[in-house]
Amino acid sequence: MSETKQASSRNNFGIIYGLEDKPPFFLALLTAVQHLMSMVVSIGTPPLIICRALDMPLDITIYLVNTAFFVSGIGTFFQTSRFGPVGSGLLSIQATNFLFTTAFISMGAAAVKADPTLGPEALVAMMTGATVVGAFIQIVLSRLTNVLKRVFTPLVCGITVTLVGISLLNVAMINVVGGYASFGTENFASVKNLSLGATVLLVIIVCNCAKSPAIRMSAMIFGFLAGVVLAFSLGMLNPRPENAPYFSLPAPFRYGFSFSFGGFISVALLYVVTTVEATGDLSATSMLSRLPTAGPEFVKRIKGGILCDGLASFLSGCFNSLPMAIFAQNNGVIQLTGNASRHVGKFIACLLVVMGVFPVVGVVFNIIPDPVLGGALILLFGIITTTGMRIIFTDQVSRRSIVIVSISLGSGIGAAFQPDFTMHLPRLLADFLHSPVACGGSVAILANLVMPMSMEGDEGDPGEPGPRGGETAASDVGDGDAPEAAASKGDSAKACAGEGGAPGADGRRTDARRADIRIVGAPEADARPARNGYSPEECSMEPAAPEEEAEEAV
């Protein structure tokens, strides 16, 4: 392709700096700061929620928050640099995974209930064991993507993510009313707490209505700042620890290592969901970077990205931190800034590592009152829930899918409402079913494998073109497409693009089945008409302005 055509392709995507381009130092640094602003809250919040839910001391809380930033930086460096089979070589960011929050809270609560003498160090050691062992699941699955797609269809993944979101909403509301420590006190659900949470939520909503993409993408930060200022005026900020060090390096297995199989099963399920999710995130980044989204090189990048994700989680566990994931919202920043250079990832990695060695970062997160945290989490976790629903209904609704969704959500939500239903079951089984995500997710897997596919014929609207049932974004991540399959995909893309339209040159996700398992911005409407006889899932969208794409990040 000539230089003129390459420049034209870049303009179609809104990309100024391609994957291998090296932008000027200060421009790369500015872009890295914008990426950091879109994710800094999401990195520090999961360990903060877990520590407060399990009543851990301040020193452990600060350590886990700082370690989350430190390991995120190391993982991002390997993900963007691509050393051998490790890493995608794309501008993809590794960061703390929100999906595991309720699983670890449930694991810790069950352990304390069984043995009230367990200390906070023992709970951290237990989470460390689940993180380290579970990381090997993702490492193995990075080589077995063809097998993965047959079991974890969009239906199963959507049900699991929906249950995660519903479980997390309970955590968000507990923070709004004053946190776990407020139960049984006058501070529980006080007017001050409710007003503080509502103010944060309102500021975030107002920022999301702004025309400026930069304001929308920084909505979480503005919400937190408004909440902290109001909390300061009301004298509600948490006290700052007096003996916090100015500099501290994370130490491997500082709080030990232990393993509980009962609590691990739900964590293992979430590692599989994270693997499927990473496939979609990397596919979107590949398209934004003007790279192929099919073929051997694409498959190599996907497998390398998933492998790096698993290794990052393993490393995170070695430092007593939480599992990692590839963040989806950074794709919005790529289109907003027009900079897809993977060299920017090295700047992001350095900033994250620097933040991870200064405990003041953990101190800043710790002074945030629970209602401020809860106000922001209501929106964040609500979006996770609705995203899961979007994934469920990616394929056409049939009698089979309705039955699977009904029994799975019913089992998971029922377990959340009545957790004592396991009181007479064996300890191992009780620990597993204690988690709504594990309970409902396992039912979804079994039902999807057992229920006959003949029920797919009973569709709610026979006039709609049928989808390719049971496929996930991982279906394009096999060991390579046959020539016939590649030609079929090319014909479909041309038909979707219309006359004169280059297939895929729109800067958006081509696989709507993916539906972004972890989106931290307002999801787009998915009502799209079929074009040229192809289903909406097989057609890419019209070219989008950066402002529209940026709405996927808060």
N, C-alpha and C positions, 0 to 999 in steps of 0.2 A: 504494500500500500504506500502511495506517495505521501510526502510530508503534508501536502495540502489536504488529502483525505483524512490523515490522522488528526490534523487540527480540527477538521469539520466534525469528526467523531467525538473529539473532546468537547466541542461546543454543544453537541447533542446531549451529552451527559452532564454538562455544566462543570466538567473537570478541567482544571488548569494544569495541575501537576499530576502526572501519571504515577504508576506504582514505583518505577525505578528512578524517577526524577528526583533531584536534590534541590529543594527550595532554599532560598537564602536563610541564614541562621536565625535571624530575628523573626522572619515569617514562619519558619518551622516551629519556633518556640511559642509564638502567639497561637498557632493552630493547636499545639499541644495543650496550652492552657485552656482553650475552648473545649477540647475533648475532656480535660480534667474536670471542668465545671459541670459537664453533663453527667458525670459519674461519681463525683466525690461523696455525695450523700449516700448513694447506693452501696459504696464500698464499706463505709464505716457503720452503717445502720444495722446489718444483720448481727454482727457480734455484740453490738450494744443491746439489741432486743433480747438475745439469748441470755446475756449476763444479767440483765435486770429481771428477766423472768425466773431465772434460777437463783437469784439473790446472791450473786458473786461479789466479792470485795472489789474496791476500786482499782487496786493494783493489777488484778487479773483482767478487769474490764479494759483498762488503758492498754495493757500489753496486747490483748487480742485485737483491739482496734488498730493499733500501730502495726502489728504483724500482718493484718489484712492488706494494708497499703504496701508494705515491704514485699510480700510475696506476689501481689498483683503486678508490681513493677518488674520483678524477675520473670514472671510468666509472660508478660507483654513483650519483654525483650526477646525471648526465645521464639514467641509466636510470630513476631514481625521480621526477625532476622533469618529464620529458617536454617537450622544447622542439620544437614543430612535429612533424615526422615522426620525430624522433629520441627514442627512449625509450618504454618501455611505460607509465610512470606508475604502476607497481606497486612493492611493496616487494621488489624483486629486486636481488640483490647481484652486482656484477662482481668477479671475482677471477682469479688466475693459473690457467691451464688445465693440468691434470696430463697430459692426453692427448698433449701435444707433447714430453714429456720424453725418451722413447726416440728419437723422430724427430730431435731436435737432437743427442743424444749420438751417434747413428749418423752424422749428417751431419758432425759435428766429427771423429769418428774416421776416417771415410773421407777427409776433406780432409787430415788430418795424415798419413795413410798415403800419400796421393798426393804430398804436398809436406811433408816433415818440418820445413821451415824456417818454416812458418806459426806465428805467435805468437798469444797469447791474444786480442789485440785484433782480429786478422783473423778469428778464429773467432766472436767476438761480432758483428762486422760482417756475417758470413755469416748468422748467425741473425737479425740485424736485417732483412736483405734479404728472407728468407723470410717473416718476420712481417708486414712492411709490404705486400709484394706479395700474400701470401695473404689479407690482410684484405679486399682488393677482391673476392675470391670470395664471402665472406660478405655483403658489402654488396650485391652483385648478386643473390645468392640471396634476400635479404630481400624482393625484388620478384618472385621467381619460385618461390614455395613450391609451386605446383601442379606445376611441372616436376620439382621436387626429389623429390616423393613417388613418382614413377614409377620413378626409378632407385635411390634409396636407401631400399629397403624395410626393415622390421624385421630381415629375415634378413641383409641386407648390413651394416646398422649393427651388429647383434649380433656378427657375425663380426669386424668391425673392432675393436670394443671388447674382445672376448675376446682378440684378438691383442695389443692394447695392454696389457691386464692381464698376460698371460703374459710379455711383454717386460719390463714393469716389475718383475715378481717376480724376474727375474734381477738387476736393479739393487738390489732390497731385500736379497737374499742376499749380494751383494758387500759391502754396507754392514755386514751382521751379522758377517761374518768379519773385518772390519777396514778395509774401503774399498779403493779402487783402489791407494792408495799402499802397502798392506800386502803386495801380491803379491811373492813371493820373499823375504820377511823372516820372522823368527821370530814376529812379531806376527800373521801370517796365521792365522785360525781358532784363535786361542789360547783357552784356557778362560775368561779374563777377558772377551774379546770376546763369546763365545757366551753367557756368563752375563749379561752386561749386556743384550744383545738379548732374551734370554728373560725377564728381569725386566720390561723395558718392556712386552713383549707380554702377560705375565701380569697386570700392573696394569691394562692397557687392558681385558682380558677380564673381570677382576673388576669394574671400574667399569661395564661394559656389563651386568653381571648385577644391578646395584643397582636398587632400586625407584624411586629418585628420578630423574625425567627430567633434572634439572639435572646430576646426577653422570654420567649416561650421555652427555649431550651434551658434557661436558667431559672425557671419557675420554682423549682424545689428550693434552690438557694435563697431566692427572695422570700419565699414562705418561711423558711427557717430563720432568716434574719429578722423578719417582722415579728415572729413568735418570740425570739430571744430578747428583742428590744422591749416588747410588751411584758414579758416575764420579768425582766430586770426592773421595769417601772413598778411592778407589783411585788417585787421582792421574792420571786418564785424560782430564781436560778438555783441549780444544785451547787453545793459548796465545792470549791476547788481544792483538791488534795494539796497539803502543804509540803509533802516530802517527795513529790514527783521529780525524777531526774531530768536534766536538760538534754541528755543524749543516752540512747540505749539501743544496743544491737540485739535482735531476736536470737534466742539460743535454741538449738534443736532439743526437742522433748524436755523442755523446761519443767513441764508439769506432768511428765510421765507418759505412759502408754498402757492402755488396757482395752480389752475387746469383749463386747457382749453380743452374742449372735441374735438374740431376740430383738434388740433395738436396731440391729444392723440391717435387717431385711427391708425396712422402709427406706433406709438410706440407699441401699443397693438399687431399688426401683427408681429412685430419683436420679441416680447416676446414669441410668439408661435413658431417662427422659432428657437429661442434659446432653447426652450424646446426639440424640435426634435433633435437639434444639440447635446444637453447634453446627450441624449440617446446613440448616437453613440460614443461620447467620453468616457463615462463610460463603455460601452461594450468593447471598445478597452483596457482600463485600466484593466478591469476584466480578459481579456484573457492574457495580459502580466503578471498579478499577479498569473497566474495559478489557476484561480477560474472558476466555471461553468459559462457559458454564456446562460444558460436556467434554468428554474425551479424556485421554490418559493424564494429561497435565492437570486438568481440573480434579480428577479423582485423587491424584497424588497430593494436591494441595489440601483437599478435604480430609484425607486420612492423616496427613501431617498435622493439620490443625486440631483434629480430635485427639491425636496422640499427645500433642503439646498440652491440651486442656487436661488430660488425665495426669500427665507428669506434673503439671502445675498444682493440681489438687494433692498429689502425693507429697510434693515439697511443702505445700501449705500445711498438711497434716503433720509433717516432721517438725514444723515450728509451732505445733499446737493450735493452728488456725483452722479456718473453715474451708470447704471445697470451693474450687474456682469455677468460673464459667466465662464464655465469650459474650461480651455485651453487645446487644443489638442496637442500642441508641446511638452508638458511635457511627453507624452507617448514615444517620441523619446529619451528623456533623461533617462527614466527608462531602456530602452533597451541598451542605450549607457553605462550607469554606472553599469547595472546588479543589481540595487537596487530598489526593489518594496516595500520596507518597508513603511508602512503608518506613522511610527514614524518620518521619515524624513520630512513629511508634517508639523509636529509641529515646526521643526527648520525653515522651510520656512516661516511659519506663524509668528514666532518671528522676523525674519529678516525683513519681510514686515511691521509689526507694528512699529518696530524701525525706519525704513526709513520714515514711515508716520508721525512721531512726530517731525522730524527735518526738518524745512522749507528749509534747504540748498539743499535738494533733488529737491524741486520745483524750487529753484533758478537755479540749474544746468540745468534743462530742459528748463527754460525760456531763458537762454543765447544762446541757439541753434538758429542760423539764420533760417529763413523760407526756403531758398533753400536747406540747409542741410537736413531739415526735409522732404522736398518734394522729394529729390533724393531717400531717403529710402522708402518713401510711394509709389512711382511709382511701385516698385517691389511688395511691400506688398499688395497693393490694386489690382494690376494686377493678383496676385495669387488668391485673393478672387473671382475675376471675372471668371477666368478659372475654379476654383473649383465649382462655381455655374453651369457652363456649363457641367462639368463632372457629377454633380448630375442630371441634366436634362436628359442626355443620358445614365443614369444608366440602365433604362428600354429600351427595344427595341423600336426604332423609328417607329411610325405609323402615318397615316394621321391625326388621332385625336391629337396626341401630337404635330405634326408640326403646326397645326392650333392654338392650345392653346399657344404654345411658341410664335408664330408670333404675335398674337393679344395682348398678354401680354407684350412682350418686345417692340412691336410697341407703345403701349399706354404709358408705363413707360418712354421710351427714348423720345418719342414725347413730353411728359409733361416736360421733362428736357430741351428740345430744345426751347419750346414755353410755358413758365410758365404762360403767361398772358391769356391762353385759358379759365381760370376760372373767368375772371374779371366780367362777368355778372351773375355768379351763386350765390346762397345764401352763406352767409359767412361761415357757418359750412361746407358745401360741398366743397367750394373753399379751405378752410384750409386743408381739407383732401386730395383733389386731387392735391394740390400744391406739394406734395412729390412724386417723380417718383416711389419710392418703394411702397408707399401706392396705387398709381394709378395702376401700373402694377400688383402688388401683388393681389389686390382685383379682377382685371379682371381675373387673373389666377385661383383664388378660384372659382369664379362664373362659368367660362368656364369649369373647371374640374368637377363641380357638374352638370352642365346642359347638356353638350355635350354627346351624346349617346356612350356607350361603344362598340356598334356594329362597330364603326369606327376603333377599335383596330385591326380588321382583316386585314386591308389594310397595311401590313407591307412592309418596304422598302426592306427587304431581307428575303423571305420566307424560305430560307434554314437554317436560324439560329434558334436554339431552343428558344422558347418563354419564357420570364421571368414571374414571378408571378406579374402581373401588379398591380400597385396601392399600393404596400406595402412599408413600411418604416422600418427603424431599430426598430421603436416602435412596430412593429408587434410581436416581441419577448418579449414585455413588457406588456403582459396582466395580467390577474389574475391567470395565471398558464396554462401550456399546458396540453391538454388531453393526455392520455397514447399513443393513436394512433399517435397523432401528434409528440410526443417525439420520438417514434420509427421511424417515417418517417424521422425526422431530423437526427437521429443517422445513419440510412442507407445511407442517402445522404452524411453525413460527411465521412463515411467509404469509399464510392465509390470515393469521391474526394481525399481522402488521398492515395488511392492506396494500394497495398499489403504491409503489414508490416508497414504502416504509421499510427501513432496515430492521430485520427481526432482532428484538432485544435491545435496540438502541434507545432506550427510554429511561435508563438510570434507575429502574425500579425492580422489585423482585419478580422473577418470571414464574416462580412456582407458588401459586396462591394456596396450595395445600399446606405449605409450611406455616403460614399465618403467624409467624413469630411467637414462639412459646413464651419468651420473656420480653415483653414490650413495656417500657416505662413511660410511654406517652399515650395520648388519646388515640385509640384504634380508629382506622378509617372505616367508612361504610363499605360493605362488601357486596352491595347490590349492583352487580355489573351484568349487562345484557350479553348474551352470546353473540359472537360475530362470525360470519361465514360458516356457520354450522358447527363451530367448535365451542366447547363449554368455556365459561368465564375463567376456570382454573387454568386452561391451556393457552389463554391469551394474555399477553402483556398489556399494560395500561398505556395510555397516551403519555407523551413526555411531560414530566412534572416540573414545576418551578421549585427551586430550592426551598421556598417557604412552605410548600405543601409537604415535602418530604420531611422537613424538620419537625413537623408536628408529631412524629413518632417518638420524639424524646421530650421529656419534661425538663 
